[in-house]
Amino acid sequence: MKQNRRHFIRTSAAGSAALLLASLDSVAMINKPEHQPAKGFGIQIMATNWGIEGTMDSFCNKAKQAGYDGIELWWTDDKKEQDEIFNALKKYDLEIGFLCGGWQTDPAEHLAAFKKMIDDATGQSRKKPVYINNQSGRDYFSFDDNAKFIEYTLDLAKQTGIKICHETHRGRMLYAAPVARTFMNRYPDLKLTLDISHWCCVHESLLADQQETVNQALERVEHIHARIGHQQGPQVNDPKAPEWENAVKAHFAWWDKVVERKRKEGGSITFLTEFGPPDYMPTMPFTRKPLADLWQVNVGMMQLLKKRYAS
């Protein structure tokens, strides 16, 4: 009897997980773009090592085996770490997008550190990055201080031919939709990394009351961080859970608009599946046990993105 009961619990749990996955899959496939894209359209999906333990070689192997096209990493000035990164990229034939930013509280010091980091990332000759994503400035810097980051990268993008984007991230200069709008109005060539989960959290909404600003941002997006946020946080515990259906639909609707623009233009778009570890990932009290498997959540999102958008 006990064996039968354990078998029932195991099979019931597996069946429930399959149903939830099927539910997410069906939600994500609603109104899937069907028409043929213009020549030159392409999609690449990157993996993050955020919360993943092990060596760079093991991470890249894991990403390749899962079906990712590349990885996104913080640029490092450590020569040994650089060797490990570039050797693994070559070994597993993966693309790279670098993340740059700073943490200094003084605007001038912050900008100087940022310039050095992004100059090094774009100036190295071992492998050209698909893009540079920037967590730029700070939310409490002045408009003029934050604007210096944009002005510097606009010139650098022209010099290097590398796609350089600024992320809609809490704590950074594009932390809120109306703040981002002031920068978009000032700088027509500003390119964005869309992590709209942050705006959902900041504005405690799915942004239905800010559609004009959101649409303006979607026209600037070149790279997407594909994490599902909600009205009270930047990350749902598991996008397969039915209580997050509205949040999932909202995020796919935003991503659809970006991809549709790229399909018409014949341009490329990159995604990073960026569900994060604790404390982004909700946990059980006292034990801090994550409520979902981080790698499986990210891989599941990658598979859905490919199914929906890849030609």
N, C-alpha and C positions, 0 to 999 in steps of 0.2 A: 504493500500500500504506500509506504513512504517513498519507494522508488518511483511508483507511478505518479505520486504527487510532485516529486522533484522534476520528473520528466514533463509533467503538465506545466509547471512553473517556467521551466526552460523554454519549452516550445511556445508558450503563451507570450513570454517576453520577446522571443525572436519574432513571433508573428506581429506583435505590437510595433516593434521597431521597423519591420518591413512595411507595415501600413503607414507609419509616420513618414518614412522615406518616400513612399508612393504619393502621399499627400503633398509633400514639398515638391516633388517632381511635377505633379499635376498643376500646382499653383505656378511654378516657375515656367511651365510650358504654355500658359494661357497667352493667347495673342502672339505666338511666336512669329518673328519676321519671316516671311516666306519668299519674297521676291528676290531675284538674283542681284547680288551686289555689283557695284561698278568695279572695273578692273583695278587691281592694286589693293583692294580691301584685305585686311588680315587681322587676326586676333592672336595674341600671345598671352598665356596665363602663367604667372610667376608664383613661386612658393616663398614663404617667409621662414626664417630659422628662429623667429621669436617664440621662445618657450620650448624649442627642440634641443634636446641634449645630444652630445656626441661630437665627433670631429666634423670638419667641413666636408671631408671626403664622404663620410657616411651620410651626411645630410644631402649632398648632391646626388649620391646614388639613390637615396630614398625618393628624392624629388623626381629623378629621371624615371625610376621604376613606376611611380604613381601616374606619370603622364604629363608632368609639367614641362613647359617650354623653357623655363629659366628660373632664376631666383632673384630676390631683392634683399640687399644687405646694406647696413650702415658702412660707409667708407671708413677704412682704418688706415692710420699712418704707420702701423706696425709692419715692418717688412716681412717678417716670418708669416704673419697672418695673410698678407697680400699673396705670398707665394702659395700658401695653402688654398686660397680662394681661386687664383688663376689656374693653378694646376688641376683642381677639381673641375672647374668649368670646361677646360680642354678635354679632360679625361671622359666626362659624361656628356659633352657636346651640349652645353646649356648656355642660354643667354643670361645677361646680367643687367639689372637696374640698381643704381646706387642711391642710397638715402643720405642726405647731408643736412646738417643743422648745428645748433649750438645751444648751450645752457647758461651762458654767462648772463649776469643780471644787468651789467652795464652795456648800453647799446653799442658803444664804439668797440668795446672788447668783443662783444658778441659778433658784430659784423666782421671784425678782423679774423676771428677764428673760423667763421663761416666761409669767408673768402679763401682762406688757406685750404680748407677741406674740399670745397667744390673745385678749386683750381687743380688740386692734386688728383681728384677723381676724374676730371675731364682731360687732364694733361697726360695721364699715364698712357703708355702705348701698347700695353699687353692685350687689352681687349676693349673695343669701343662699347660703352654701355648703350643699351636700347634707349634709356632715358635716365635723367637724374631727377629724383623726387626730393623736395626740400620741405622740412619742417622749419619754416622761416620766421625769424623775429620772435616777439613775445606779445601777448595780448595787452600788456600794460605799457609797451613802448608807444611813443607818439606816432602819429601817421607819417610824419616826415622821416623818422628813424626807420620805421618798417619799410617805407618806400625805397630806401636805399638798397634793400635786398633785391627787390624787383628790378630796379634799374641796372644793378650789377649783372644779374642773370640774363636780362634781355640782351645786353651787349655780349655776354659770354656765349649765349646760344647762337648768335649770329657768327661769332668768331669760330666756333667749334663745329657747328652743324648738328649738335646734340640737342635732343628734345629736353628742355628743362622746365619743370612744373613746380608749383607751390601748392602745398596740401591744405585742405580745409580741415584743420585740426584744432581741437581745444587747446588753449594755452598759447597758441601761435597767432600770427597776425590775421589769419583768415578764420578765426574761431567762431564767428557768427555771420549769418547771411547778410544783414544790413551793413556790417563792417566790410565784408568782402565786396559788397556792391560799390562802396566808395573807391576801392582799389581798381575794380574792373572798369569803372567809369573813367578813372584817371589814366589807366594803362590798357589800351585796346588790344595789345599783343600779349597780355598776361595769360599764361597757360596754367591750368589747374590740374592737380591730382584730387579727384573727388573721393573724399571719405565722408559722405553725407551723414553717416551714423552720428558723427560729432554734432552736427547741427540739430539733429533730432533731439539729442540730449540737451543741448544748450537752450533750445527753444521750447522744450517739453511738448513737442508736437511732431506729427508727420508732415509738417510744413505746408499744409493745405492753404494757410493764410499768407504764404509768401511765395506763391507760384511764379510771379513775375521775376523775382530775384533768382529763384532756383533755375528757371528757364534760361536766364542770362548766364548763370554759372555753367549750365550744361553745354552751352555753346562754346565754352572755353576748355572743356575737359579733354585731356590727352591720355590720362592714366586713371584707373579706378581701383580703389581699395574696396574689395568686395566683402565687407562685413555688414551684417544686419544689426542696426541699432533700433532703439525704440524711444518712447517719450521720456523715459526715466533713466536711460543708460545707453552707452555706446555699443553694447553687445548683448544680444539675447543669449540665453543659456544654451539653446540648441534650436537652430532654424527649422528643424523637422517638427518641433512641437506645435500642435494646432493652434495654441493661443497666440502665436506670433504670425498668423496668416496675413493679417493686414499690414504688418511691418514688412514681411517678405514681398508682398505684392507692391507696396510702395517703392521699395528699393529696386525691384526689377523694372518697374515703370520708369524710374529715373535712368537706370542703366540702358534701357531700351532706346531712349531718346538719343543718348550719346552714340550708341552703336548704329542706330538708324542714320544719323548724320554721317558717320564714317562710311557706312555702306553706300550712301549716295555719292560721297566725295571720292570714294576709292582709296580711303586712307586707312592706316593701321591704328589699332587700339590695344592697349595692354591692361591686364587685370592683375591684381595681387589678391589672393585669398588670404585675408588677414584677421581671422579670428585669433584672439590672443589667449595667453595662459592666465592663471590667477594673478592679479585681481580683476583683470578684464573678464575672465571666465568666472562666472558665479560658482561658489563652492558651498559645501556643507559646513555648518557651524562646527567649531571646535577642531574638526579634523582637517579642514580646508581641502577636502577631497573635491576635485573638479566635478561638475555636474554633467559633463560630456567629454568625450575623447577628442582632444584638440586636433590631432592629426586627421582623424576621420571626418570631423566637421569641415576642415579646410579642403580635404580631398573631395568630399561630397559636393562642396560648392564648386570646385574646379570642374567636376564632371558635369554639373548642371549648366555651368557657363558654356562649356564646349558644346553640349547638346543643344543649347538654345541659340548660340551665336556663331559657332564655327561653320564655315561653308564646307 
